[in-house]
């Protein structure tokens, strides 16, 4: 049986847990999210996407 979770859902749970249990302030989480949106519009976006895809493949065990 295969279970799939969207990466955004996993990251959302991690962010919620960091705010709730680690004491990360909401303004810091919002600033980091805004930085992510800004980073998506730079020349680094393809490298970030490629690295994320590779990381997901490694976690899934499909990396050759």
BALODO-38548 format. One line per field, with one value per residue (C-alpha): chain; residue number from 1; x, y, z. Coordinates in Angstrom, 2 decimals. Example, Ala and Ser with C-alpha at 12.3 -4.5 7.8 and 13.67 -1.06 7.14 Angstrom:
BEGIN
chain: [A; A] $
resi: [1; 2] $
c1: [12.30; 13.67] $
c2: [-4.50; -1.06] $
c3: [7.80; 7.14] $
// end
This chain:
BEGIN
chain: [A; A; A; A; A; A; A; A; A; A; A; A; A; A; A; A; A; A; A; A; A; A; A; A; A; A; A; A; A; A; A; A; A; A; A; A; A; A; A; A; A; A; A; A; A; A; A; A; A; A; A; A; A; A; A; A; A; A; A; A; A; A; A; A] $
resi: [1; 2; 3; 4; 5; 6; 7; 8; 9; 10; 11; 12; 13; 14; 15; 16; 17; 18; 19; 20; 21; 22; 23; 24; 25; 26; 27; 28; 29; 30; 31; 32; 33; 34; 35; 36; 37; 38; 39; 40; 41; 42; 43; 44; 45; 46; 47; 48; 49; 50; 51; 52; 53; 54; 55; 56; 57; 58; 59; 60; 61; 62; 63; 64] $
c1: [0.00; 1.37; 0.60; 1.29; 1.42; 1.88; 5.18; 3.36; 1.25; 4.33; 6.07; 2.90; 2.79; 6.47; 5.88; 2.86; 4.85; 7.75; 5.41; 3.50; 6.24; 9.56; 8.36; 9.09; 7.30; 4.63; 6.37; 9.52; 7.54; 5.83; 9.18; 10.62; 7.56; 7.85; 11.55; 10.58; 8.19; 10.88; 13.46; 11.08; 11.41; 15.21; 17.77; 18.14; 14.61; 15.59; 18.39; 16.05; 13.42; 15.98; 17.38; 13.91; 13.01; 16.27; 15.65; 12.13; 13.44; 16.05; 13.44; 11.15; 13.99; 13.72; 17.10; 19.45] $
c2: [0.00; 3.38; 6.50; 9.87; 13.19; 16.55; 18.14; 21.36; 19.43; 17.91; 21.29; 22.87; 20.32; 20.92; 24.70; 24.30; 22.05; 24.53; 27.38; 25.31; 23.30; 25.03; 28.54; 29.92; 33.26; 33.71; 36.74; 34.65; 31.90; 34.48; 36.09; 32.70; 31.92; 35.28; 34.63; 31.32; 33.10; 35.64; 32.88; 31.15; 34.16; 34.22; 32.34; 29.85; 28.46; 25.63; 24.50; 24.53; 22.55; 20.03; 19.59; 19.12; 16.51; 14.64; 14.72; 13.35; 10.58; 9.63; 9.53; 7.43; 5.06; 5.60; 7.31; 5.42] $
c3: [0.00; -1.00; 0.99; -0.60; 1.20; -0.46; 0.57; 1.46; 3.99; 5.62; 5.77; 7.18; 10.00; 10.74; 10.81; 13.11; 15.46; 15.52; 16.44; 19.00; 20.71; 19.97; 20.69; 17.24; 17.03; 14.38; 12.85; 12.30; 10.57; 8.35; 7.50; 6.54; 4.38; 2.62; 2.03; 0.40; -1.96; -2.81; -3.36; -5.78; -8.11; -8.22; -10.27; -7.37; -7.81; -10.20; -7.87; -4.85; -6.76; -7.97; -4.48; -3.04; -5.65; -5.01; -1.26; -1.70; -3.95; -1.36; 1.42; -0.79; -1.64; -5.39; -5.79; -8.07] $
// end
